[in-house]
Amino acid sequence: PLDELAEVEISSEDAGCPIESALLPAAGAGWRAAVPGKQTIRLLFPQPQALRRIHLSFVETAVQRTQEYLLRWSADGGQSFRDIVRQQWNFNPQASISQTEEHRVDLAGVTVLELIIVPDIGNEHAIASLAQLRIA
């Protein structure tokens, strides 16, 4: 269980949509930032972890926007990072409201997993959200 393996740091959080809603099964509708702009979610592992799979899910039903996220990891407590993936996705309420990604990785000794979300590369006032983050 992720809540037993890691501590979580977040740059912002809407009290009605806490990070636990995205990290724990059946815990809610997902996380949402309290302020607009780029947001960071960090999983800090006191004991280094081996990761094989990272599942991300995003949902946007109201606003057309182009989101970008960067997923990266560190083996030295966050002193240096290696990118896993940087990806953009176009949300459109009439056509494409969700993005689900399953990243298969072979990472050993992970002490920090970091997700950086730019909710809309063309609008600094957009609010970031995350429906699910799972690791295995």
Residue frames as a rotation matrix with the C-alpha (Angstrom) as fourth column:
PRO 1
0.561 0.828 0.000 0.00
0.828 -0.561 0.000 0.00
0.000 0.000 -1.000 0.00
LEU 2
0.054 -0.573 0.817 1.34
0.554 -0.664 -0.502 3.38
0.830 0.480 0.282 -1.09
ASP 3
0.612 0.249 0.751 0.34
-0.365 -0.753 0.548 5.10
0.702 -0.609 -0.370 2.15
GLU 4
0.941 -0.318 0.116 2.61
0.047 0.462 0.886 2.68
-0.335 -0.828 0.450 4.05
LEU 5
0.413 -0.814 0.409 5.55
0.908 0.404 -0.114 2.96
-0.072 0.418 0.905 1.64
ALA 6
-0.421 -0.571 0.705 5.88
0.743 -0.663 -0.094 6.69
0.521 0.484 0.703 1.05
GLU 7
-0.203 0.322 -0.925 5.47
0.525 -0.761 -0.380 10.16
-0.826 -0.563 -0.014 2.43
VAL 8
0.131 0.340 0.931 3.82
0.976 -0.207 -0.062 12.65
0.171 0.917 -0.359 0.09
GLU 9
-0.497 -0.230 -0.837 4.73
0.336 -0.940 0.059 16.27
-0.800 -0.252 0.544 -0.62
ILE 10
0.102 0.566 0.818 2.44
0.994 -0.091 -0.061 18.44
0.040 0.820 -0.572 -2.75
SER 11
-0.844 -0.475 0.249 2.74
0.490 -0.872 -0.001 22.02
0.218 0.121 0.969 -3.88
SER 12
-0.699 0.696 0.164 -0.99
-0.712 -0.698 -0.073 22.77
0.063 -0.168 0.984 -3.44
GLU 13
-0.867 0.454 -0.207 -4.18
0.443 0.891 0.099 20.98
0.230 -0.006 -0.973 -2.44
ASP 14
-0.314 0.883 0.348 -7.89
-0.586 -0.469 0.660 21.75
0.747 0.003 0.665 -2.57
ALA 15
-0.710 0.016 0.704 -9.26
-0.670 0.294 -0.682 20.68
-0.218 -0.956 -0.198 0.83
GLY 16
0.305 0.933 0.189 -12.20
-0.750 0.358 -0.557 18.99
-0.587 0.028 0.809 -0.90
CYS 17
0.936 -0.076 -0.343 -9.93
-0.211 0.659 -0.722 16.92
0.281 0.748 0.601 -3.19
PRO 18
0.500 -0.785 0.365 -6.98
-0.679 -0.094 0.728 15.69
-0.538 -0.612 -0.580 -1.10
ILE 19
-0.212 -0.731 -0.648 -4.03
-0.962 0.272 0.008 13.75
0.170 0.625 -0.762 -2.54
GLU 20
-0.698 -0.013 0.716 -5.18
-0.344 0.883 -0.319 10.57
-0.628 -0.469 -0.621 -0.78
SER 21
0.368 0.930 0.019 -8.13
-0.340 0.154 -0.928 10.54
-0.865 0.335 0.373 -3.19
ALA 22
0.607 -0.227 -0.762 -5.71
-0.776 0.040 -0.630 9.93
0.174 0.973 -0.152 -6.07
LEU 23
-0.368 -0.927 -0.071 -3.29
-0.862 0.369 -0.349 7.62
0.350 -0.067 -0.934 -4.28
LEU 24
-0.822 0.083 0.563 -5.54
-0.322 0.748 -0.580 5.18
-0.469 -0.658 -0.588 -2.44
PRO 25
-0.826 0.557 -0.089 -8.11
0.238 0.487 0.841 2.84
0.512 0.673 -0.534 -3.99
ALA 26
0.028 0.986 -0.167 -11.73
0.746 0.090 0.660 3.84
0.665 -0.143 -0.733 -3.35
ALA 27
-0.438 -0.271 -0.857 -10.65
0.840 -0.463 -0.284 7.01
-0.320 -0.844 0.430 -1.54
GLY 28
0.136 0.551 -0.823 -12.50
0.152 -0.833 -0.533 9.53
-0.979 -0.052 -0.197 -3.73
ALA 29
0.885 0.381 0.268 -12.58
0.331 -0.109 -0.937 11.32
-0.328 0.918 -0.222 -7.06
GLY 30
0.286 -0.863 0.417 -8.93
0.856 0.035 -0.516 12.36
0.431 0.504 0.748 -7.13
TRP 31
-0.152 -0.514 -0.844 -6.64
0.783 -0.584 0.214 15.24
-0.603 -0.629 0.492 -6.20
ARG 32
0.525 0.249 0.814 -7.04
0.697 -0.675 -0.243 18.86
0.489 0.695 -0.528 -7.25
ALA 33
-0.608 -0.792 -0.052 -4.75
0.725 -0.527 -0.443 21.82
0.323 -0.307 0.895 -6.69
ALA 34
0.191 0.641 -0.744 -5.97
0.843 -0.495 -0.211 24.82
-0.503 -0.587 -0.634 -4.70
VAL 35
0.218 -0.214 -0.952 -4.13
-0.249 -0.956 0.158 27.35
-0.944 0.202 -0.262 -6.87
PRO 36
0.982 0.181 -0.059 -3.60
-0.093 0.185 -0.978 27.61
-0.166 0.966 0.199 -10.63
GLY 37
0.418 -0.853 -0.314 -0.41
-0.892 -0.320 -0.318 26.81
0.170 0.413 -0.895 -12.51
LYS 38
-0.019 -0.581 -0.814 2.30
-0.345 0.768 -0.540 24.18
0.938 0.271 -0.215 -12.40
GLN 39
0.618 0.271 0.738 2.07
-0.786 0.184 0.590 21.67
0.024 -0.945 0.327 -9.53
THR 40
-0.352 -0.791 -0.500 4.39
-0.608 0.600 -0.520 19.04
0.711 0.121 -0.692 -8.11
ILE 41
0.818 0.481 0.316 3.53
-0.567 0.581 0.583 15.78
0.097 -0.656 0.748 -6.38
ARG 42
-0.216 -0.952 -0.219 6.44
-0.750 0.305 -0.587 13.96
0.626 0.037 -0.779 -4.73
LEU 43
0.929 0.320 -0.183 6.45
-0.150 0.781 0.606 10.47
0.337 -0.536 0.774 -3.28
LEU 44
0.021 -0.934 0.358 9.34
-0.893 -0.178 -0.413 10.13
0.449 -0.311 -0.838 -0.81
PHE 45
0.749 0.198 -0.633 10.39
-0.050 0.968 0.245 6.56
0.661 -0.152 0.735 0.01
PRO 46
0.590 -0.546 0.595 12.30
-0.784 -0.211 0.584 6.15
-0.193 -0.811 -0.553 3.30
GLN 47
-0.017 -0.545 0.838 13.36
-0.018 0.838 0.545 2.71
-1.000 -0.006 -0.024 2.03
PRO 48
-0.575 -0.242 -0.782 14.50
-0.731 -0.277 0.624 2.63
-0.367 0.930 -0.017 -1.63
GLN 49
0.262 0.815 0.518 11.95
-0.254 0.575 -0.777 0.93
-0.931 0.072 0.358 -3.87
ALA 50
-0.905 -0.328 0.271 12.02
0.151 0.349 0.925 -1.08
-0.398 0.878 -0.267 -7.08
LEU 51
-0.009 0.923 -0.386 9.33
-0.428 -0.352 -0.833 0.12
-0.904 0.157 0.398 -9.47
ARG 52
-0.731 -0.169 0.661 8.02
0.416 0.657 0.628 -1.81
-0.540 0.735 -0.410 -12.47
ARG 53
-0.303 0.735 0.607 4.79
0.834 -0.104 0.542 0.02
0.462 0.670 -0.582 -13.31
ILE 54
-0.822 0.145 -0.551 3.45
0.202 -0.830 -0.519 3.56
-0.533 -0.538 0.653 -12.86
HIS 55
-0.298 0.838 0.458 -0.21
0.928 0.142 0.344 4.16
0.223 0.527 -0.820 -13.62
LEU 56
-0.877 0.063 -0.477 -1.51
0.086 -0.955 -0.284 7.71
-0.473 -0.290 0.832 -14.14
SER 57
-0.268 0.845 0.463 -5.06
0.945 0.136 0.299 8.80
0.189 0.518 -0.834 -14.85
PHE 58
-0.909 0.022 -0.417 -6.30
0.062 -0.981 -0.186 12.33
-0.412 -0.195 0.890 -15.54
VAL 59
-0.189 0.906 0.378 -9.89
0.982 0.183 0.052 13.48
-0.022 0.381 -0.924 -16.15
GLU 60
-0.851 0.024 -0.525 -11.12
0.014 -0.998 -0.067 16.84
-0.525 -0.064 0.849 -17.45
THR 61
-0.353 0.818 0.454 -14.82
0.906 0.421 -0.055 17.16
-0.236 0.391 -0.890 -18.26
ALA 62
0.473 0.674 -0.567 -15.29
0.615 -0.714 -0.336 20.94
-0.631 -0.190 -0.752 -18.30
VAL 63
0.585 -0.345 -0.734 -12.47
-0.416 -0.905 0.093 22.79
-0.696 0.251 -0.673 -20.07
GLN 64
0.895 -0.404 0.190 -10.55
0.368 0.425 -0.827 22.34
0.253 0.810 0.529 -23.31
ARG 65
0.688 -0.719 0.097 -6.85
-0.661 -0.566 0.493 22.46
-0.299 -0.404 -0.865 -22.47
THR 66
0.574 -0.627 -0.527 -3.43
-0.075 0.600 -0.796 21.04
0.816 0.497 0.297 -23.32
GLN 67
0.877 -0.239 0.416 -1.81
-0.418 0.045 0.907 19.49
-0.236 -0.970 -0.060 -20.28
GLU 68
0.249 -0.847 -0.469 1.82
-0.346 0.375 -0.860 18.48
0.905 0.376 -0.200 -19.95
TYR 69
0.914 -0.064 0.400 3.29
-0.378 0.223 0.899 16.25
-0.147 -0.973 0.180 -17.30
LEU 70
0.030 -0.954 -0.299 6.79
-0.625 0.215 -0.750 15.18
0.780 0.210 -0.590 -16.42
LEU 71
0.979 0.171 0.108 7.38
-0.195 0.660 0.725 12.00
0.053 -0.731 0.680 -14.46
ARG 72
0.182 -0.977 -0.107 10.88
-0.423 0.020 -0.906 11.58
0.888 0.210 -0.409 -13.03
TRP 73
0.928 0.103 -0.357 12.72
0.225 0.608 0.761 9.71
0.295 -0.787 0.541 -10.31
SER 74
0.263 -0.859 0.439 15.68
-0.788 -0.453 -0.416 10.00
0.556 -0.236 -0.797 -7.99
ALA 75
0.537 -0.192 -0.822 17.90
0.386 0.922 0.037 7.44
0.751 -0.337 0.569 -6.30
ASP 76
-0.503 -0.827 -0.250 19.67
0.671 -0.191 -0.717 10.00
0.546 -0.528 0.651 -4.07
GLY 77
-0.270 0.471 -0.840 16.85
0.873 -0.248 -0.419 11.58
-0.406 -0.847 -0.344 -2.09
GLY 78
0.743 0.658 0.117 16.08
0.629 -0.630 -0.455 14.22
-0.226 0.412 -0.883 -4.71
GLN 79
0.088 -0.798 -0.596 19.59
0.055 -0.593 0.803 15.59
-0.995 -0.103 -0.008 -5.28
SER 80
-0.772 -0.258 -0.581 19.42
-0.558 -0.166 0.813 14.56
-0.306 0.952 -0.016 -8.93
PHE 81
0.191 0.922 0.338 16.59
-0.337 0.385 -0.859 13.29
-0.922 0.050 0.384 -11.14
ARG 82
-0.943 -0.312 0.115 16.19
-0.016 0.388 0.921 11.16
-0.332 0.867 -0.371 -14.25
ASP 83
-0.286 0.871 -0.398 13.21
-0.922 -0.364 -0.133 11.68
-0.261 0.329 0.908 -16.54
ILE 84
-0.504 0.287 0.815 10.86
0.209 0.956 -0.208 8.78
-0.838 0.066 -0.541 -17.19
VAL 85
-0.307 0.466 0.830 8.46
0.945 0.046 0.323 10.53
0.113 0.883 -0.455 -19.55
ARG 86
-0.683 0.267 -0.679 7.29
-0.090 -0.954 -0.285 14.00
-0.724 -0.133 0.676 -20.57
GLN 87
-0.679 0.525 0.513 3.95
0.733 0.453 0.507 13.97
0.034 0.721 -0.692 -22.31
GLN 88
-0.835 0.506 -0.216 1.23
-0.481 -0.862 -0.157 16.33
-0.266 -0.027 0.964 -23.51
TRP 89
-0.655 0.717 0.239 -2.47
0.745 0.665 0.047 15.59
-0.125 0.209 -0.970 -23.83
ASN 90
-0.880 0.439 0.182 -5.32
-0.329 -0.840 0.432 17.60
0.342 0.321 0.883 -25.33
PHE 91
-0.668 0.738 -0.091 -8.51
0.547 0.404 -0.733 17.48
-0.505 -0.540 -0.674 -23.30
ASN 92
-0.848 0.530 -0.016 -11.75
-0.391 -0.604 0.694 18.36
0.359 0.594 0.720 -25.06
PRO 93
-0.620 0.625 0.475 -15.08
-0.469 0.190 -0.862 18.02
-0.629 -0.757 0.176 -23.20
GLN 94
0.399 0.822 -0.407 -16.85
-0.834 0.141 -0.533 16.96
-0.380 0.552 0.742 -26.41
ALA 95
0.618 -0.189 -0.763 -14.30
-0.541 0.601 -0.588 14.36
0.570 0.777 0.269 -27.52
SER 96
0.064 -0.734 -0.676 -11.52
0.364 0.648 -0.669 13.45
0.929 -0.203 0.308 -25.09
ILE 97
0.611 0.307 0.729 -12.10
-0.475 -0.595 0.649 13.82
0.633 -0.743 -0.218 -21.35
SER 98
0.842 -0.316 0.437 -9.63
-0.295 0.410 0.863 11.32
-0.452 -0.856 0.252 -19.92
GLN 99
0.305 -0.838 -0.452 -6.01
-0.659 0.157 -0.735 10.28
0.687 0.522 -0.505 -20.25
THR 100
0.842 -0.110 0.529 -4.73
-0.354 0.627 0.694 7.03
-0.408 -0.771 0.489 -18.75
GLU 101
0.348 -0.822 -0.452 -1.11
-0.705 0.089 -0.703 6.01
0.618 0.563 -0.548 -19.04
GLU 102
0.962 -0.150 0.227 0.57
-0.026 0.780 0.625 2.80
-0.271 -0.607 0.747 -17.95
HIS 103
0.449 -0.877 -0.171 4.34
-0.797 -0.307 -0.520 3.31
0.403 0.370 -0.837 -17.85
ARG 104
0.957 -0.245 -0.153 6.34
0.280 0.918 0.281 0.10
0.072 -0.312 0.947 -17.63
VAL 105
0.514 -0.802 0.305 9.71
-0.735 -0.595 -0.325 0.79
0.442 -0.057 -0.895 -16.04
ASP 106
0.619 -0.433 -0.655 12.63
0.564 0.826 -0.012 -1.08
0.546 -0.362 0.756 -14.52
LEU 107
0.221 -0.465 0.857 13.82
-0.431 -0.835 -0.342 1.20
0.875 -0.294 -0.385 -11.73
ALA 108
0.349 -0.196 -0.916 15.82
0.743 0.654 0.143 0.14
0.572 -0.730 0.374 -8.69
GLY 109
-0.453 -0.619 -0.642 16.67
0.891 -0.331 -0.310 2.14
-0.021 -0.713 0.701 -5.60
VAL 110
-0.165 0.474 0.865 13.96
0.369 -0.783 0.500 4.79
0.915 0.402 -0.045 -6.06
THR 111
-0.661 -0.070 -0.747 13.89
0.743 -0.201 -0.639 7.25
-0.106 -0.977 0.185 -3.16
VAL 112
-0.390 0.582 -0.714 11.76
-0.169 -0.807 -0.565 9.94
-0.905 -0.100 0.413 -4.83
LEU 113
-0.483 0.371 0.793 9.12
0.874 0.251 0.416 9.72
-0.044 0.894 -0.445 -7.55
GLU 114
-0.555 0.193 -0.809 8.05
0.088 -0.954 -0.288 13.14
-0.827 -0.231 0.512 -8.81
LEU 115
-0.141 0.604 0.784 5.13
0.990 0.103 0.099 14.14
-0.021 0.790 -0.612 -10.99
ILE 116
-0.705 -0.087 -0.703 5.11
0.120 -0.993 0.002 17.71
-0.698 -0.083 0.711 -12.33
ILE 117
-0.078 0.796 0.600 1.84
0.967 0.206 -0.147 18.82
-0.240 0.569 -0.786 -13.94
VAL 118
-0.923 0.018 -0.384 1.39
-0.122 -0.962 0.246 21.89
-0.365 0.273 0.890 -16.12
PRO 119
-0.282 0.903 0.325 -2.41
0.341 0.411 -0.846 21.88
-0.897 -0.128 -0.423 -16.37
ASP 120
0.783 0.467 0.411 -2.57
0.542 -0.190 -0.818 24.01
-0.304 0.864 -0.402 -19.52
ILE 121
-0.205 -0.975 0.087 0.53
0.894 -0.151 0.422 25.05
-0.398 0.164 0.903 -21.45
GLY 122
-0.501 0.060 0.864 -1.43
0.595 -0.701 0.394 27.97
0.629 0.711 0.315 -22.93
ASN 123
0.361 0.709 0.606 -3.19
-0.133 -0.604 0.786 29.20
0.923 -0.364 -0.124 -19.77
GLU 124
-0.670 -0.740 -0.062 -1.35
-0.002 0.085 -0.996 29.88
0.743 -0.667 -0.059 -16.51
HIS 125
-0.493 0.562 0.664 -4.69
-0.864 -0.402 -0.302 30.12
0.098 -0.723 0.684 -14.67
ALA 126
0.255 0.574 -0.778 -5.71
-0.464 0.779 0.423 26.47
0.849 0.253 0.465 -15.19
ILE 127
0.236 -0.052 0.970 -6.02
-0.949 0.202 0.241 24.17
-0.208 -0.978 -0.002 -12.18
ALA 128
-0.563 -0.540 -0.625 -4.15
-0.637 0.766 -0.088 20.84
0.526 0.349 -0.776 -12.07
SER 129
0.393 0.650 0.651 -5.84
-0.882 0.467 0.066 17.60
-0.261 -0.599 0.757 -11.11
LEU 130
-0.682 -0.572 -0.456 -5.00
-0.641 0.768 -0.004 13.91
0.352 0.290 -0.890 -10.94
ALA 131
0.412 0.904 -0.114 -7.58
-0.762 0.410 0.501 11.12
0.499 -0.119 0.858 -10.85
GLN 132
0.987 -0.083 0.139 -5.19
-0.006 0.839 0.544 8.26
-0.162 -0.537 0.828 -9.98
LEU 133
0.127 -0.974 -0.189 -1.54
-0.857 -0.012 -0.515 7.50
0.499 0.227 -0.836 -9.33
ARG 134
0.916 0.107 0.386 -0.63
-0.289 0.844 0.452 3.85
-0.278 -0.525 0.804 -8.69
ILE 135
0.028 -0.946 -0.324 2.74
-0.971 0.051 -0.232 2.15
0.236 0.321 -0.917 -8.55
ALA 136
0.960 0.159 0.232 3.88
-0.215 0.947 0.240 -1.46
-0.181 -0.280 0.943 -8.56
